[in-house]
């Protein structure tokens, strides 16, 4: 069905309708989303008048009715690939799944490091235990298990800064082929995980 707002005299005459009034000569232009004035809405194929009244109000009502609702517009989200979701269900224990889901809000963009709020300082095991409300020994154990399965990895480095000399620091990352934020990742992270078995070609 084609819709026309306003009716030309020729079409009205062909359909046996009365001549147009001044109010029906001005039309609503759909393409430009511009309402000039309209009092009649007609099916241009049949000539049937299907609406008489305020054309602008009708257009707005139809637009609102056709809009798709947006949900959680201002909330952050994680990307989990469908193939990875199946592997998570098959390969990980319930405790491991709980851990990786709990860590999702702390995974940063591009480098996939586990950071406070997802963009702050990197988190160690004590920080992770505090954030998740879990026992530190349990967190160590579960993370070690996730590392063996290629879901989590870590980088160890020392420092020459005062107060850090002689201490090794672990920076944990999450496999971006399991879950990640955004659409781009650091090349080093990609190389680190692309042979972990979680990547699907």
N, C-alpha and C positions, 0 to 999 in steps of 0.2 A: 504493500500500500504506500502510495506517495502522498505526502502531506503538503498542502499549500495554505499559506495564511494570507487572507485577502482573496478576492476573486475577480478576474477580469471580465469585462462585459461580454466578450465573445464566448467564453466558456459558459457563462450563466445563460446566455441566449440559447446555446446548443442544448443545454440541459433543461430548458424551459423554466428557468428561474427568473425572478424579477431583476431589473437592472441594478447595478451596484450603487450603493449610497456613497457619499463622500468619505465616510468612515472606513469603508471596505477597500478603498482605492490605495491606501497606504499599507505597506506590507512589512512583515518581519523578515529580515535577511538572516537565515540560519548560519551561513558561512561566516559572516562577520560578527555573529553573536550580538546583533544590534536590534533593539525593538524600536520601531518608529511609532506605529499605532496599529492596532488591529482589533476588530470587533467580531469577525467571523472566521471560522476555520473550516476548510472544506477538503474533502477527499477529491483530488483533482482528476481521478480516474472515473469516479461515479458522479461527481457533482454534489454529493450529499453534504449538507451543512451539519457538521458534527459538534461545533462549539460556537457559542455566541457570548462575547464578554471581553474581558481584559486579556489580550494576547500575551502581554508581558508576564502576567501572573501565571498563565498556563505554561509558558515556556519554563519559567523558574521551577514550577512544580514538577514538570517532566524531567528537568535536569537533576533536581534533588533526588527524585525517585530512581534515576539511572546511575547515580554515583555509587562507586564501590567504597565501602567504609574502610578507612585506614586504622590499623590497630597498633598500639604501643609505639606511636610515632616518635617519641622522644627518648625511647629506651635503647640502650646498646644491645647488640646481639652477636652471637657467635655463629660461624659457618661450620656445619658438620656435613661431610659428604655422605651420600646415601650408602655407598659401598662401605665406607668406614663404619657407619652405624651398625651394619650387619656384622662386621668383624668385631666391633666392640661387644656386641651381645654374645658372640661365640667365643672370643678369646679372653675376655676379662672377667674377673670375679665380681660379685656384687660390691665388695669393699673397694676394689680398684675403680669400678665405674663411679661409685660415690666420690672417690678422691678426684678423678678427672673432671667430673661435673662441678665439684666444689671449687676447683682451680680455674674454671673458665672465666670468671670475672676478673681474674688477675693476669690473664695472658695479654701481653702487649702487642700492638700492631707491628708488623714487618719482622721484628727480631724474635718474636714468639717467646720472649723471656717472661718469667713469672715475676710480676712487679706489684707493689702496692697500688691498688686502684687501677691496675692495668697500664699505668704510665709513670709511676713513681720509682722509688728505689727498688732494686732487685731484692727478692725475698729468699732467705735461707730456710732451712727446715724448721727452726724455732719460730720464724715468722709465719710459715705456712701452718704450723700446728696452732699458733695463736689465732690466726685468721679463721681457720676451720673449726676451732674449738675441740681439737683432737689431742690425744697424748703424743708427745714428741717421738717416743720409741715406735709407736704405731705408724706415725707418718714416715719415719725412716724406713720401716719395713715395707710399707706399701709403695713408696716411691722407688725403692730398690727393685721391687717386683715389676713396676711399670717400666723401669729402665731396661730390664732384661727383655721386655716385650716390645721395646722400641717406641713406646708412647711418650716417654719423658727422657730427656738427656741432660747432661750437665757439662759445664766447662769449668775447669779448675785453674786458678791463677794465683800467683803471689803478688806482693806489693813492696815497694821501697818507701812508701809513705810512713811517716811517723805514727806509731801506734798499730801499724799493720805489718811491720817487718817480721818475716819468719812465719807469717800466718797464711794459710791457703784459704781461698774463698771460692765457694761453689756458686755458679750461676745456673739455675735450672731453666730449661726451655721445654716447650710442648711441641710434639710432632705436628707440623702444619697440615699433614695429610690426614690427621685424625680430626683436628679442629683448629680454626684460626680466626683472626679478626681481619676484616678487609679482604682485598683481592690480590695484594702483592706481598711477597715475603723477601727477606734478605737472601742474597745468593748463597752466603755461607750456610744459612739455616737449611736451605734447599739441598745443598750438597751433603749436609750432615745427615739428613733423614731420607733422601730419595731412594736408598736401598734398604730401608727398614722393613719393607714388606707391606706397608700400609698404603703405598702409592698405587693407584690404578692407572694403567696406560690408556 
